[in-house]
Amino acid sequence: MQPEKKQLEILLIDYFRRSYPDFPKGRVVSSESPDFWVRMKSKNVIGIELTRLNPANAIPPDDQQTREILFRDELIQNAKEIFERSSEIKLYVKVLFSDTKKIRSERAMSVSVRLAGLIRNTLVTSKYDVFNRVVLGKNVLPEGLEEVLVIQHPKLKTAMWERSNNLGISNDVVDDIRQAIRKKDEKLRLYQKNHLNYYWLLITTDFLQGVKSFNLHNKIMNHRFESRFQHVFLFDLIKSKVYELV
């Protein structure tokens, strides 16, 4: 069995390949330094490095926010346990909570039960050995939940159920992206020892969100990012949206 981190990377590169129409045709091979190689019929090889967008500019939560975080984490864990009582499918689940409609403590267990049931029903006809992606919207979710991303992948042997943006919400997403690129640029020389033809960087984020989220899309697309990678992408997992930054 692949380690948990590599299982997730395989899921993410497959999801990216399905979401980005210009992904090159070829055989994707799991590797290290960088994380994946794409071997094309032309004999060219693209190395793709994955990294998660770290909200370095996030404000640490206060005591009330910490209690809310723990409450939400427990709700998700209960939903996972309820789902797995009747299913052996291992899932990657990201739960986006509402910023305006809070879930009261007396509703927590019923929301967990409802969430587990909705996920189970969406996968009722799904085979175990296929890639399957479902996004549940707030039109079907219990009040207090905005969206839920559910991905099933044959390589995923360890379930991963988490809050969306569980690392925090940033004050400066553009600067976070610049920092992510800079850190990987510093390691590019190590990757280049493999003498591949091209190098891509894929930055993933659960849901593109900032403390000041208005015009965030335009702010990112209008900013000029620089990198030594031939291409840099930002991949919003819940929206399945790819931003080409470089």
Biotite code that builds the C-alpha atoms (Angstrom):
import biotite.structure as struc

atoms = struc.array([
    struc.Atom([0.000, 0.000, 0.000], chain_id="A", res_id=1, res_name="MET", atom_name="CA", element="C"),
    struc.Atom([1.217, 3.506, -0.845], chain_id="A", res_id=2, res_name="GLN", atom_name="CA", element="C"),
    struc.Atom([1.841, 5.819, 2.151], chain_id="A", res_id=3, res_name="PRO", atom_name="CA", element="C"),
    struc.Atom([-1.078, 8.117, 2.979], chain_id="A", res_id=4, res_name="GLU", atom_name="CA", element="C"),
    struc.Atom([0.650, 11.215, 1.540], chain_id="A", res_id=5, res_name="LYS", atom_name="CA", element="C"),
    struc.Atom([1.339, 9.508, -1.788], chain_id="A", res_id=6, res_name="LYS", atom_name="CA", element="C"),
    struc.Atom([-2.235, 8.167, -1.963], chain_id="A", res_id=7, res_name="GLN", atom_name="CA", element="C"),
    struc.Atom([-3.491, 11.737, -1.706], chain_id="A", res_id=8, res_name="LEU", atom_name="CA", element="C"),
    struc.Atom([-1.002, 12.995, -4.300], chain_id="A", res_id=9, res_name="GLU", atom_name="CA", element="C"),
    struc.Atom([-2.128, 10.304, -6.757], chain_id="A", res_id=10, res_name="ILE", atom_name="CA", element="C"),
    struc.Atom([-5.755, 11.305, -6.203], chain_id="A", res_id=11, res_name="LEU", atom_name="CA", element="C"),
    struc.Atom([-4.942, 14.994, -6.712], chain_id="A", res_id=12, res_name="LEU", atom_name="CA", element="C"),
    struc.Atom([-2.890, 14.538, -9.903], chain_id="A", res_id=13, res_name="ILE", atom_name="CA", element="C"),
    struc.Atom([-5.652, 12.368, -11.365], chain_id="A", res_id=14, res_name="ASP", atom_name="CA", element="C"),
    struc.Atom([-8.260, 14.966, -10.398], chain_id="A", res_id=15, res_name="TYR", atom_name="CA", element="C"),
    struc.Atom([-6.134, 17.728, -11.967], chain_id="A", res_id=16, res_name="PHE", atom_name="CA", element="C"),
    struc.Atom([-5.692, 15.693, -15.157], chain_id="A", res_id=17, res_name="ARG", atom_name="CA", element="C"),
    struc.Atom([-9.471, 15.341, -15.444], chain_id="A", res_id=18, res_name="ARG", atom_name="CA", element="C"),
    struc.Atom([-10.100, 19.038, -14.678], chain_id="A", res_id=19, res_name="SER", atom_name="CA", element="C"),
    struc.Atom([-7.473, 20.631, -16.945], chain_id="A", res_id=20, res_name="TYR", atom_name="CA", element="C"),
    struc.Atom([-8.372, 20.162, -20.635], chain_id="A", res_id=21, res_name="PRO", atom_name="CA", element="C"),
    struc.Atom([-4.806, 20.837, -21.819], chain_id="A", res_id=22, res_name="ASP", atom_name="CA", element="C"),
    struc.Atom([-3.196, 18.218, -19.612], chain_id="A", res_id=23, res_name="PHE", atom_name="CA", element="C"),
    struc.Atom([-0.672, 16.443, -21.876], chain_id="A", res_id=24, res_name="PRO", atom_name="CA", element="C"),
    struc.Atom([-1.484, 12.981, -23.133], chain_id="A", res_id=25, res_name="LYS", atom_name="CA", element="C"),
    struc.Atom([0.906, 10.446, -21.750], chain_id="A", res_id=26, res_name="GLY", atom_name="CA", element="C"),
    struc.Atom([1.559, 8.003, -18.938], chain_id="A", res_id=27, res_name="ARG", atom_name="CA", element="C"),
    struc.Atom([1.605, 9.520, -15.453], chain_id="A", res_id=28, res_name="VAL", atom_name="CA", element="C"),
    struc.Atom([4.239, 7.874, -13.272], chain_id="A", res_id=29, res_name="VAL", atom_name="CA", element="C"),
    struc.Atom([4.527, 8.382, -9.529], chain_id="A", res_id=30, res_name="SER", atom_name="CA", element="C"),
    struc.Atom([7.997, 9.501, -8.529], chain_id="A", res_id=31, res_name="SER", atom_name="CA", element="C"),
    struc.Atom([9.882, 11.707, -6.109], chain_id="A", res_id=32, res_name="GLU", atom_name="CA", element="C"),
    struc.Atom([11.607, 14.998, -6.770], chain_id="A", res_id=33, res_name="SER", atom_name="CA", element="C"),
    struc.Atom([9.330, 15.962, -8.473], chain_id="A", res_id=34, res_name="PRO", atom_name="CA", element="C"),
    struc.Atom([6.223, 14.041, -7.418], chain_id="A", res_id=35, res_name="ASP", atom_name="CA", element="C"),
    struc.Atom([5.101, 12.842, -10.878], chain_id="A", res_id=36, res_name="PHE", atom_name="CA", element="C"),
    struc.Atom([6.477, 12.358, -14.364], chain_id="A", res_id=37, res_name="TRP", atom_name="CA", element="C"),
    struc.Atom([4.314, 12.478, -17.477], chain_id="A", res_id=38, res_name="VAL", atom_name="CA", element="C"),
    struc.Atom([5.910, 10.395, -20.235], chain_id="A", res_id=39, res_name="ARG", atom_name="CA", element="C"),
    struc.Atom([4.575, 11.513, -23.624], chain_id="A", res_id=40, res_name="MET", atom_name="CA", element="C"),
    struc.Atom([4.680, 9.716, -26.971], chain_id="A", res_id=41, res_name="LYS", atom_name="CA", element="C"),
    struc.Atom([7.054, 12.408, -28.225], chain_id="A", res_id=42, res_name="SER", atom_name="CA", element="C"),
    struc.Atom([9.582, 11.039, -25.674], chain_id="A", res_id=43, res_name="LYS", atom_name="CA", element="C"),
    struc.Atom([9.405, 14.322, -23.788], chain_id="A", res_id=44, res_name="ASN", atom_name="CA", element="C"),
    struc.Atom([8.877, 14.066, -20.044], chain_id="A", res_id=45, res_name="VAL", atom_name="CA", element="C"),
    struc.Atom([7.136, 16.622, -17.824], chain_id="A", res_id=46, res_name="ILE", atom_name="CA", element="C"),
    struc.Atom([7.872, 16.650, -14.110], chain_id="A", res_id=47, res_name="GLY", atom_name="CA", element="C"),
    struc.Atom([5.022, 17.870, -11.907], chain_id="A", res_id=48, res_name="ILE", atom_name="CA", element="C"),
    struc.Atom([5.555, 18.941, -8.314], chain_id="A", res_id=49, res_name="GLU", atom_name="CA", element="C"),
    struc.Atom([2.548, 19.241, -5.966], chain_id="A", res_id=50, res_name="LEU", atom_name="CA", element="C"),
    struc.Atom([2.201, 21.557, -3.002], chain_id="A", res_id=51, res_name="THR", atom_name="CA", element="C"),
    struc.Atom([-0.683, 22.762, -0.873], chain_id="A", res_id=52, res_name="ARG", atom_name="CA", element="C"),
    struc.Atom([-1.360, 26.482, -0.553], chain_id="A", res_id=53, res_name="LEU", atom_name="CA", element="C"),
    struc.Atom([-0.378, 27.422, 2.978], chain_id="A", res_id=54, res_name="ASN", atom_name="CA", element="C"),
    struc.Atom([-2.233, 30.424, 4.444], chain_id="A", res_id=55, res_name="PRO", atom_name="CA", element="C"),
    struc.Atom([0.911, 31.974, 5.925], chain_id="A", res_id=56, res_name="ALA", atom_name="CA", element="C"),
    struc.Atom([-0.958, 35.260, 6.359], chain_id="A", res_id=57, res_name="ASN", atom_name="CA", element="C"),
    struc.Atom([-3.825, 33.757, 8.344], chain_id="A", res_id=58, res_name="ALA", atom_name="CA", element="C"),
    struc.Atom([-4.788, 35.221, 11.722], chain_id="A", res_id=59, res_name="ILE", atom_name="CA", element="C"),
    struc.Atom([-4.641, 32.618, 14.539], chain_id="A", res_id=60, res_name="PRO", atom_name="CA", element="C"),
    struc.Atom([-8.141, 31.725, 15.831], chain_id="A", res_id=61, res_name="PRO", atom_name="CA", element="C"),
    struc.Atom([-9.349, 33.174, 19.123], chain_id="A", res_id=62, res_name="ASP", atom_name="CA", element="C"),
    struc.Atom([-10.863, 31.007, 21.875], chain_id="A", res_id=63, res_name="ASP", atom_name="CA", element="C"),
    struc.Atom([-14.389, 31.128, 20.449], chain_id="A", res_id=64, res_name="GLN", atom_name="CA", element="C"),
    struc.Atom([-13.184, 30.268, 16.958], chain_id="A", res_id=65, res_name="GLN", atom_name="CA", element="C"),
    struc.Atom([-11.112, 27.394, 18.345], chain_id="A", res_id=66, res_name="THR", atom_name="CA", element="C"),
    struc.Atom([-14.187, 25.941, 20.043], chain_id="A", res_id=67, res_name="ARG", atom_name="CA", element="C"),
    struc.Atom([-16.104, 26.218, 16.754], chain_id="A", res_id=68, res_name="GLU", atom_name="CA", element="C"),
    struc.Atom([-13.263, 24.474, 14.906], chain_id="A", res_id=69, res_name="ILE", atom_name="CA", element="C"),
    struc.Atom([-13.273, 21.577, 17.381], chain_id="A", res_id=70, res_name="LEU", atom_name="CA", element="C"),
    struc.Atom([-17.066, 21.350, 17.139], chain_id="A", res_id=71, res_name="PHE", atom_name="CA", element="C"),
    struc.Atom([-16.930, 21.155, 13.344], chain_id="A", res_id=72, res_name="ARG", atom_name="CA", element="C"),
    struc.Atom([-14.133, 18.603, 13.354], chain_id="A", res_id=73, res_name="ASP", atom_name="CA", element="C"),
    struc.Atom([-16.125, 16.362, 15.695], chain_id="A", res_id=74, res_name="GLU", atom_name="CA", element="C"),
    struc.Atom([-19.205, 16.690, 13.479], chain_id="A", res_id=75, res_name="LEU", atom_name="CA", element="C"),
    struc.Atom([-17.201, 15.552, 10.445], chain_id="A", res_id=76, res_name="ILE", atom_name="CA", element="C"),
    struc.Atom([-15.591, 12.677, 12.347], chain_id="A", res_id=77, res_name="GLN", atom_name="CA", element="C"),
    struc.Atom([-19.025, 11.463, 13.476], chain_id="A", res_id=78, res_name="ASN", atom_name="CA", element="C"),
    struc.Atom([-20.291, 11.592, 9.881], chain_id="A", res_id=79, res_name="ALA", atom_name="CA", element="C"),
    struc.Atom([-17.276, 9.559, 8.738], chain_id="A", res_id=80, res_name="LYS", atom_name="CA", element="C"),
    struc.Atom([-17.835, 6.914, 11.408], chain_id="A", res_id=81, res_name="GLU", atom_name="CA", element="C"),
    struc.Atom([-21.543, 6.663, 10.573], chain_id="A", res_id=82, res_name="ILE", atom_name="CA", element="C"),
    struc.Atom([-20.787, 6.312, 6.851], chain_id="A", res_id=83, res_name="PHE", atom_name="CA", element="C"),
    struc.Atom([-18.159, 3.628, 7.397], chain_id="A", res_id=84, res_name="GLU", atom_name="CA", element="C"),
    struc.Atom([-20.492, 1.483, 9.503], chain_id="A", res_id=85, res_name="ARG", atom_name="CA", element="C"),
    struc.Atom([-22.268, 0.500, 6.295], chain_id="A", res_id=86, res_name="SER", atom_name="CA", element="C"),
    struc.Atom([-19.612, 1.044, 3.616], chain_id="A", res_id=87, res_name="SER", atom_name="CA", element="C"),
    struc.Atom([-16.031, -0.058, 3.055], chain_id="A", res_id=88, res_name="GLU", atom_name="CA", element="C"),
    struc.Atom([-15.360, 2.689, 0.474], chain_id="A", res_id=89, res_name="ILE", atom_name="CA", element="C"),
    struc.Atom([-12.533, 4.995, 1.515], chain_id="A", res_id=90, res_name="LYS", atom_name="CA", element="C"),
    struc.Atom([-13.270, 8.599, 0.578], chain_id="A", res_id=91, res_name="LEU", atom_name="CA", element="C"),
    struc.Atom([-11.597, 11.990, 0.361], chain_id="A", res_id=92, res_name="TYR", atom_name="CA", element="C"),
    struc.Atom([-14.144, 14.449, 1.773], chain_id="A", res_id=93, res_name="VAL", atom_name="CA", element="C"),
    struc.Atom([-13.866, 18.210, 2.230], chain_id="A", res_id=94, res_name="LYS", atom_name="CA", element="C"),
    struc.Atom([-16.662, 19.987, 4.120], chain_id="A", res_id=95, res_name="VAL", atom_name="CA", element="C"),
    struc.Atom([-17.203, 23.725, 3.632], chain_id="A", res_id=96, res_name="LEU", atom_name="CA", element="C"),
    struc.Atom([-19.224, 25.255, 6.469], chain_id="A", res_id=97, res_name="PHE", atom_name="CA", element="C"),
    struc.Atom([-21.364, 28.382, 6.199], chain_id="A", res_id=98, res_name="SER", atom_name="CA", element="C"),
    struc.Atom([-19.849, 31.588, 7.548], chain_id="A", res_id=99, res_name="ASP", atom_name="CA", element="C"),
    struc.Atom([-23.253, 33.005, 8.434], chain_id="A", res_id=100, res_name="THR", atom_name="CA", element="C"),
    struc.Atom([-25.445, 30.070, 9.503], chain_id="A", res_id=101, res_name="LYS", atom_name="CA", element="C"),
    struc.Atom([-23.990, 28.275, 12.506], chain_id="A", res_id=102, res_name="LYS", atom_name="CA", element="C"),
    struc.Atom([-24.947, 24.735, 13.475], chain_id="A", res_id=103, res_name="ILE", atom_name="CA", element="C"),
    struc.Atom([-26.271, 24.558, 17.033], chain_id="A", res_id=104, res_name="ARG", atom_name="CA", element="C"),
    struc.Atom([-24.830, 21.867, 19.279], chain_id="A", res_id=105, res_name="SER", atom_name="CA", element="C"),
    struc.Atom([-28.206, 20.099, 19.622], chain_id="A", res_id=106, res_name="GLU", atom_name="CA", element="C"),
    struc.Atom([-28.280, 19.649, 15.822], chain_id="A", res_id=107, res_name="ARG", atom_name="CA", element="C"),
    struc.Atom([-24.746, 18.283, 15.494], chain_id="A", res_id=108, res_name="ALA", atom_name="CA", element="C"),
    struc.Atom([-25.539, 14.571, 15.507], chain_id="A", res_id=109, res_name="MET", atom_name="CA", element="C"),
    struc.Atom([-28.527, 14.909, 13.169], chain_id="A", res_id=110, res_name="SER", atom_name="CA", element="C"),
    struc.Atom([-26.358, 16.886, 10.724], chain_id="A", res_id=111, res_name="VAL", atom_name="CA", element="C"),
    struc.Atom([-23.690, 14.161, 10.883], chain_id="A", res_id=112, res_name="SER", atom_name="CA", element="C"),
    struc.Atom([-26.276, 11.474, 10.192], chain_id="A", res_id=113, res_name="VAL", atom_name="CA", element="C"),
    struc.Atom([-27.779, 13.460, 7.311], chain_id="A", res_id=114, res_name="ARG", atom_name="CA", element="C"),
    struc.Atom([-24.357, 14.162, 5.782], chain_id="A", res_id=115, res_name="LEU", atom_name="CA", element="C"),
    struc.Atom([-23.339, 10.499, 5.956], chain_id="A", res_id=116, res_name="ALA", atom_name="CA", element="C"),
    struc.Atom([-26.630, 9.489, 4.332], chain_id="A", res_id=117, res_name="GLY", atom_name="CA", element="C"),
    struc.Atom([-26.312, 12.016, 1.506], chain_id="A", res_id=118, res_name="LEU", atom_name="CA", element="C"),
    struc.Atom([-22.792, 10.831, 0.700], chain_id="A", res_id=119, res_name="ILE", atom_name="CA", element="C"),
    struc.Atom([-23.872, 7.192, 0.838], chain_id="A", res_id=120, res_name="ARG", atom_name="CA", element="C"),
    struc.Atom([-26.793, 7.863, -1.528], chain_id="A", res_id=121, res_name="ASN", atom_name="CA", element="C"),
    struc.Atom([-24.615, 9.689, -4.071], chain_id="A", res_id=122, res_name="THR", atom_name="CA", element="C"),
    struc.Atom([-22.291, 6.675, -4.265], chain_id="A", res_id=123, res_name="LEU", atom_name="CA", element="C"),
    struc.Atom([-24.956, 3.980, -4.253], chain_id="A", res_id=124, res_name="VAL", atom_name="CA", element="C"),
    struc.Atom([-24.344, 3.028, -7.906], chain_id="A", res_id=125, res_name="THR", atom_name="CA", element="C"),
    struc.Atom([-20.618, 3.690, -7.884], chain_id="A", res_id=126, res_name="SER", atom_name="CA", element="C"),
    struc.Atom([-18.129, 0.893, -8.386], chain_id="A", res_id=127, res_name="LYS", atom_name="CA", element="C"),
    struc.Atom([-15.277, 0.469, -5.921], chain_id="A", res_id=128, res_name="TYR", atom_name="CA", element="C"),
    struc.Atom([-12.462, 0.639, -8.480], chain_id="A", res_id=129, res_name="ASP", atom_name="CA", element="C"),
    struc.Atom([-13.251, 3.900, -10.296], chain_id="A", res_id=130, res_name="VAL", atom_name="CA", element="C"),
    struc.Atom([-12.612, 7.626, -9.927], chain_id="A", res_id=131, res_name="PHE", atom_name="CA", element="C"),
    struc.Atom([-15.786, 9.396, -8.862], chain_id="A", res_id=132, res_name="ASN", atom_name="CA", element="C"),
    struc.Atom([-16.253, 13.052, -7.879], chain_id="A", res_id=133, res_name="ARG", atom_name="CA", element="C"),
    struc.Atom([-19.398, 14.550, -6.390], chain_id="A", res_id=134, res_name="VAL", atom_name="CA", element="C"),
    struc.Atom([-20.037, 18.039, -5.018], chain_id="A", res_id=135, res_name="VAL", atom_name="CA", element="C"),
    struc.Atom([-23.043, 18.395, -2.751], chain_id="A", res_id=136, res_name="LEU", atom_name="CA", element="C"),
    struc.Atom([-24.469, 21.933, -2.723], chain_id="A", res_id=137, res_name="GLY", atom_name="CA", element="C"),
    struc.Atom([-26.341, 23.766, -0.007], chain_id="A", res_id=138, res_name="LYS", atom_name="CA", element="C"),
    struc.Atom([-29.612, 23.058, -1.825], chain_id="A", res_id=139, res_name="ASN", atom_name="CA", element="C"),
    struc.Atom([-29.398, 19.453, -0.571], chain_id="A", res_id=140, res_name="VAL", atom_name="CA", element="C"),
    struc.Atom([-27.201, 19.862, 2.507], chain_id="A", res_id=141, res_name="LEU", atom_name="CA", element="C"),
    struc.Atom([-28.386, 20.552, 6.057], chain_id="A", res_id=142, res_name="PRO", atom_name="CA", element="C"),
    struc.Atom([-28.430, 24.226, 7.009], chain_id="A", res_id=143, res_name="GLU", atom_name="CA", element="C"),
    struc.Atom([-24.976, 25.328, 8.078], chain_id="A", res_id=144, res_name="GLY", atom_name="CA", element="C"),
    struc.Atom([-23.128, 23.465, 5.332], chain_id="A", res_id=145, res_name="LEU", atom_name="CA", element="C"),
    struc.Atom([-22.252, 25.244, 2.077], chain_id="A", res_id=146, res_name="GLU", atom_name="CA", element="C"),
    struc.Atom([-20.609, 22.574, -0.075], chain_id="A", res_id=147, res_name="GLU", atom_name="CA", element="C"),
    struc.Atom([-19.111, 19.123, 0.334], chain_id="A", res_id=148, res_name="VAL", atom_name="CA", element="C"),
    struc.Atom([-16.556, 17.638, -2.036], chain_id="A", res_id=149, res_name="LEU", atom_name="CA", element="C"),
    struc.Atom([-16.522, 13.833, -2.193], chain_id="A", res_id=150, res_name="VAL", atom_name="CA", element="C"),
    struc.Atom([-13.889, 11.964, -4.200], chain_id="A", res_id=151, res_name="ILE", atom_name="CA", element="C"),
    struc.Atom([-13.568, 8.229, -4.542], chain_id="A", res_id=152, res_name="GLN", atom_name="CA", element="C"),
    struc.Atom([-10.322, 6.872, -6.006], chain_id="A", res_id=153, res_name="HIS", atom_name="CA", element="C"),
    struc.Atom([-9.128, 3.269, -6.390], chain_id="A", res_id=154, res_name="PRO", atom_name="CA", element="C"),
    struc.Atom([-5.702, 4.143, -4.945], chain_id="A", res_id=155, res_name="LYS", atom_name="CA", element="C"),
    struc.Atom([-7.162, 5.699, -1.804], chain_id="A", res_id=156, res_name="LEU", atom_name="CA", element="C"),
    struc.Atom([-6.916, 3.117, 0.982], chain_id="A", res_id=157, res_name="LYS", atom_name="CA", element="C"),
    struc.Atom([-7.064, 5.553, 3.901], chain_id="A", res_id=158, res_name="THR", atom_name="CA", element="C"),
    struc.Atom([-10.163, 7.722, 4.357], chain_id="A", res_id=159, res_name="ALA", atom_name="CA", element="C"),
    struc.Atom([-9.592, 11.481, 4.676], chain_id="A", res_id=160, res_name="MET", atom_name="CA", element="C"),
    struc.Atom([-12.525, 13.571, 5.924], chain_id="A", res_id=161, res_name="TRP", atom_name="CA", element="C"),
    struc.Atom([-11.678, 17.193, 6.808], chain_id="A", res_id=162, res_name="GLU", atom_name="CA", element="C"),
    struc.Atom([-12.920, 20.749, 7.062], chain_id="A", res_id=163, res_name="ARG", atom_name="CA", element="C"),
    struc.Atom([-12.281, 22.852, 3.980], chain_id="A", res_id=164, res_name="SER", atom_name="CA", element="C"),
    struc.Atom([-9.376, 25.278, 4.481], chain_id="A", res_id=165, res_name="ASN", atom_name="CA", element="C"),
    struc.Atom([-8.537, 23.636, 7.789], chain_id="A", res_id=166, res_name="ASN", atom_name="CA", element="C"),
    struc.Atom([-5.162, 25.424, 7.832], chain_id="A", res_id=167, res_name="LEU", atom_name="CA", element="C"),
    struc.Atom([-6.869, 28.812, 8.174], chain_id="A", res_id=168, res_name="GLY", atom_name="CA", element="C"),
    struc.Atom([-8.209, 31.692, 6.071], chain_id="A", res_id=169, res_name="ILE", atom_name="CA", element="C"),
    struc.Atom([-5.591, 34.079, 4.713], chain_id="A", res_id=170, res_name="SER", atom_name="CA", element="C"),
    struc.Atom([-5.423, 37.873, 4.767], chain_id="A", res_id=171, res_name="ASN", atom_name="CA", element="C"),
    struc.Atom([-3.269, 37.901, 1.626], chain_id="A", res_id=172, res_name="ASP", atom_name="CA", element="C"),
    struc.Atom([-3.812, 35.001, -0.758], chain_id="A", res_id=173, res_name="VAL", atom_name="CA", element="C"),
    struc.Atom([-1.628, 36.541, -3.474], chain_id="A", res_id=174, res_name="VAL", atom_name="CA", element="C"),
    struc.Atom([1.341, 36.704, -1.108], chain_id="A", res_id=175, res_name="ASP", atom_name="CA", element="C"),
    struc.Atom([0.681, 33.108, -0.010], chain_id="A", res_id=176, res_name="ASP", atom_name="CA", element="C"),
    struc.Atom([0.877, 32.027, -3.649], chain_id="A", res_id=177, res_name="ILE", atom_name="CA", element="C"),
    struc.Atom([4.122, 33.974, -4.152], chain_id="A", res_id=178, res_name="ARG", atom_name="CA", element="C"),
    struc.Atom([5.624, 32.283, -1.104], chain_id="A", res_id=179, res_name="GLN", atom_name="CA", element="C"),
    struc.Atom([4.555, 28.822, -2.312], chain_id="A", res_id=180, res_name="ALA", atom_name="CA", element="C"),
    struc.Atom([6.185, 29.449, -5.691], chain_id="A", res_id=181, res_name="ILE", atom_name="CA", element="C"),
    struc.Atom([9.354, 30.826, -4.126], chain_id="A", res_id=182, res_name="ARG", atom_name="CA", element="C"),
    struc.Atom([9.808, 27.818, -1.829], chain_id="A", res_id=183, res_name="LYS", atom_name="CA", element="C"),
    struc.Atom([9.458, 25.375, -4.702], chain_id="A", res_id=184, res_name="LYS", atom_name="CA", element="C"),
    struc.Atom([11.670, 27.483, -6.986], chain_id="A", res_id=185, res_name="ASP", atom_name="CA", element="C"),
    struc.Atom([14.426, 27.041, -4.405], chain_id="A", res_id=186, res_name="GLU", atom_name="CA", element="C"),
    struc.Atom([14.155, 23.253, -4.828], chain_id="A", res_id=187, res_name="LYS", atom_name="CA", element="C"),
    struc.Atom([13.940, 23.249, -8.611], chain_id="A", res_id=188, res_name="LEU", atom_name="CA", element="C"),
    struc.Atom([17.665, 22.562, -9.025], chain_id="A", res_id=189, res_name="ARG", atom_name="CA", element="C"),
    struc.Atom([17.192, 19.284, -7.179], chain_id="A", res_id=190, res_name="LEU", atom_name="CA", element="C"),
    struc.Atom([14.391, 18.305, -9.546], chain_id="A", res_id=191, res_name="TYR", atom_name="CA", element="C"),
    struc.Atom([16.454, 19.293, -12.586], chain_id="A", res_id=192, res_name="GLN", atom_name="CA", element="C"),
    struc.Atom([19.021, 16.596, -11.778], chain_id="A", res_id=193, res_name="LYS", atom_name="CA", element="C"),
    struc.Atom([16.596, 14.196, -13.484], chain_id="A", res_id=194, res_name="ASN", atom_name="CA", element="C"),
    struc.Atom([17.102, 16.138, -16.750], chain_id="A", res_id=195, res_name="HIS", atom_name="CA", element="C"),
    struc.Atom([13.418, 16.187, -17.666], chain_id="A", res_id=196, res_name="LEU", atom_name="CA", element="C"),
    struc.Atom([12.174, 18.360, -20.521], chain_id="A", res_id=197, res_name="ASN", atom_name="CA", element="C"),
    struc.Atom([9.700, 20.505, -18.615], chain_id="A", res_id=198, res_name="TYR", atom_name="CA", element="C"),
    struc.Atom([8.752, 21.226, -15.003], chain_id="A", res_id=199, res_name="TYR", atom_name="CA", element="C"),
    struc.Atom([5.313, 22.182, -13.758], chain_id="A", res_id=200, res_name="TRP", atom_name="CA", element="C"),
    struc.Atom([4.171, 23.275, -10.289], chain_id="A", res_id=201, res_name="LEU", atom_name="CA", element="C"),
    struc.Atom([0.658, 22.469, -9.081], chain_id="A", res_id=202, res_name="LEU", atom_name="CA", element="C"),
    struc.Atom([-0.579, 24.398, -6.029], chain_id="A", res_id=203, res_name="ILE", atom_name="CA", element="C"),
    struc.Atom([-3.799, 23.024, -4.559], chain_id="A", res_id=204, res_name="THR", atom_name="CA", element="C"),
    struc.Atom([-6.297, 24.781, -2.312], chain_id="A", res_id=205, res_name="THR", atom_name="CA", element="C"),
    struc.Atom([-9.512, 23.337, -0.887], chain_id="A", res_id=206, res_name="ASP", atom_name="CA", element="C"),
    struc.Atom([-11.603, 26.408, -1.674], chain_id="A", res_id=207, res_name="PHE", atom_name="CA", element="C"),
    struc.Atom([-10.191, 29.721, -2.871], chain_id="A", res_id=208, res_name="LEU", atom_name="CA", element="C"),
    struc.Atom([-11.094, 31.975, 0.015], chain_id="A", res_id=209, res_name="GLN", atom_name="CA", element="C"),
    struc.Atom([-9.633, 34.958, 1.832], chain_id="A", res_id=210, res_name="GLY", atom_name="CA", element="C"),
    struc.Atom([-10.671, 37.169, 4.707], chain_id="A", res_id=211, res_name="VAL", atom_name="CA", element="C"),
    struc.Atom([-11.363, 39.797, 2.042], chain_id="A", res_id=212, res_name="LYS", atom_name="CA", element="C"),
    struc.Atom([-12.669, 37.547, -0.696], chain_id="A", res_id=213, res_name="SER", atom_name="CA", element="C"),
    struc.Atom([-14.249, 40.159, -2.971], chain_id="A", res_id=214, res_name="PHE", atom_name="CA", element="C"),
    struc.Atom([-12.669, 40.161, -6.448], chain_id="A", res_id=215, res_name="ASN", atom_name="CA", element="C"),
    struc.Atom([-10.182, 37.522, -5.280], chain_id="A", res_id=216, res_name="LEU", atom_name="CA", element="C"),
    struc.Atom([-10.338, 35.777, -8.655], chain_id="A", res_id=217, res_name="HIS", atom_name="CA", element="C"),
    struc.Atom([-9.547, 39.021, -10.521], chain_id="A", res_id=218, res_name="ASN", atom_name="CA", element="C"),
    struc.Atom([-6.817, 39.935, -8.068], chain_id="A", res_id=219, res_name="LYS", atom_name="CA", element="C"),
    struc.Atom([-5.044, 36.621, -8.676], chain_id="A", res_id=220, res_name="ILE", atom_name="CA", element="C"),
    struc.Atom([-5.471, 36.630, -12.442], chain_id="A", res_id=221, res_name="MET", atom_name="CA", element="C"),
    struc.Atom([-4.326, 40.255, -12.762], chain_id="A", res_id=222, res_name="ASN", atom_name="CA", element="C"),
    struc.Atom([-1.189, 39.671, -10.706], chain_id="A", res_id=223, res_name="HIS", atom_name="CA", element="C"),
    struc.Atom([2.008, 38.774, -12.520], chain_id="A", res_id=224, res_name="ARG", atom_name="CA", element="C"),
    struc.Atom([3.569, 35.765, -10.845], chain_id="A", res_id=225, res_name="PHE", atom_name="CA", element="C"),
    struc.Atom([7.098, 34.707, -11.693], chain_id="A", res_id=226, res_name="GLU", atom_name="CA", element="C"),
    struc.Atom([8.692, 31.291, -11.450], chain_id="A", res_id=227, res_name="SER", atom_name="CA", element="C"),
    struc.Atom([11.476, 29.155, -12.844], chain_id="A", res_id=228, res_name="ARG", atom_name="CA", element="C"),
    struc.Atom([8.891, 26.438, -13.531], chain_id="A", res_id=229, res_name="PHE", atom_name="CA", element="C"),
    struc.Atom([7.583, 26.476, -17.107], chain_id="A", res_id=230, res_name="GLN", atom_name="CA", element="C"),
    struc.Atom([4.004, 26.428, -15.809], chain_id="A", res_id=231, res_name="HIS", atom_name="CA", element="C"),
    struc.Atom([2.445, 27.093, -12.408], chain_id="A", res_id=232, res_name="VAL", atom_name="CA", element="C"),
    struc.Atom([-1.197, 26.227, -11.684], chain_id="A", res_id=233, res_name="PHE", atom_name="CA", element="C"),
    struc.Atom([-3.527, 26.944, -8.772], chain_id="A", res_id=234, res_name="LEU", atom_name="CA", element="C"),
    struc.Atom([-6.210, 24.275, -8.412], chain_id="A", res_id=235, res_name="PHE", atom_name="CA", element="C"),
    struc.Atom([-9.413, 24.984, -6.449], chain_id="A", res_id=236, res_name="ASP", atom_name="CA", element="C"),
    struc.Atom([-10.526, 21.489, -5.430], chain_id="A", res_id=237, res_name="LEU", atom_name="CA", element="C"),
    struc.Atom([-14.148, 22.155, -4.501], chain_id="A", res_id=238, res_name="ILE", atom_name="CA", element="C"),
    struc.Atom([-14.855, 24.264, -7.587], chain_id="A", res_id=239, res_name="LYS", atom_name="CA", element="C"),
    struc.Atom([-12.686, 22.052, -9.814], chain_id="A", res_id=240, res_name="SER", atom_name="CA", element="C"),
    struc.Atom([-11.241, 25.269, -11.258], chain_id="A", res_id=241, res_name="LYS", atom_name="CA", element="C"),
    struc.Atom([-7.694, 25.600, -12.579], chain_id="A", res_id=242, res_name="VAL", atom_name="CA", element="C"),
    struc.Atom([-5.917, 28.980, -12.616], chain_id="A", res_id=243, res_name="TYR", atom_name="CA", element="C"),
    struc.Atom([-2.864, 29.158, -14.886], chain_id="A", res_id=244, res_name="GLU", atom_name="CA", element="C"),
    struc.Atom([-0.516, 31.547, -13.059], chain_id="A", res_id=245, res_name="LEU", atom_name="CA", element="C"),
    struc.Atom([2.681, 31.180, -15.102], chain_id="A", res_id=246, res_name="VAL", atom_name="CA", element="C"),
])
